[in-house]
Amino acid sequence: MMHKVLIDCDPGHDDATAILYAARHLDLVGVTTVYGNQSVDKTTANALSILTLLGLDIPVARGCDRPLNGIFRHGGDVHGKTGIDGAELPAPARGPVDAHAVDFIIDTAKQHRGELVLCPIGPFTNVALALRKEPQLARWLRGISVMGGTTQIGNTTPVAEFNVWSDPEAADIVFRSDIPLWMVGLNVTRKVGLCEQDVARLSEGGRVARVFGGLFGFFRNQLREIHGLDTASLHDPCALVPFIAPDLITYRQAPVEIELGQGPARGMTVCDFRNLTTRKLENIKPRAPANCSVAVEVEDRALVEHILAAILGWPDHAPAAAAVPSPV
């Protein structure tokens, strides 16, 4: 049976790819938007434009415009003034639904009890507020798979990844929810990237592929200039891999805590991979129970090719309500 997925996102170049990848292989029942790579007004417009480009009639609900602590900093340094610079997207064929993203998440999970996987691939504010508002949500969801955090170096600070750093208090609520949780962080997603030849392949493809070629040409240049990377990272689609191609990413069970202090470690995902015994020691903190499946290894080239195939194989003239192409 095809997995039901709701993506909570801040498009974003890699968010756009995650939407396509999910629609190609899963039952994508909705998209909710949040501030992050740009303002929520821009990320919502971007989500609607991507769905129009892909010919998909999937509901979009606009969400939070700032983190729980009220201090909003967007990721335009990397993703550009629109949040998805590099290509001209079509004007949205429709607007967002009337419901706020928080209520849309709750209502969708209630409708699909025990079936829905929630995939936050932007700041976690919408999801945290939904968990606060509806105590039953944790029981209704099948699981949460996030793109966020890292077991190694960060991208926004030396130790913090952008999505978690943007709202650590919200991330903390999600990681303490006792919902089955998958985390794929920068330690894995930075290995999954499009090189110059990959971007060229997209740019020589059909209409949809050419748009993504332009987007990733811009994104690759930004990451090279800012972070010294040679590829355009496909961060967000990696959150969908456990439900599409589970053999391509290896996970390890571990306790994960979010650093909430105001110092240089704020937003760090503290992953405890120590192999401690049950022996009680005076000066060694015991290992907490695992709350997360943490991505530790990836078949990077195989995953890049799998995502490229989804983009290159997307039909260029799909009508708005058409069924998506069947998985191979």
Buried (B, 14 or more C-beta within 10 A) or exposed (E): EEBBBBBBBBBBBBBBBBBBBBBBBBBBBBBBBBBBBBBBEBBBBBBBBBBBBBBBEBBBBBBBBBBBEEEBBBBBEBBBEBBBBBBEBEEBBEEBBEBBBBBBBBBBBEEBEEBBBBBBBBBBBBBBBBBEEBEEBBEBBBBBBBBBBBBEEBBBBEBBBBBBBBBBBBBBBBBBBEBBBBBBBBBBBBBBBBBEEBBEBBBEBBEBBBBBBBBBBBBBEBBEEEEEBEBBBBBBBBBBBBBBBEEBBBBBEBBBBBBEEEEEBBBBBBBBEEEEEEEEEEEEEEBEEBBBBBBBEBBBEEBBEBBBEBBBBBBBEBEEEEEBBEEE
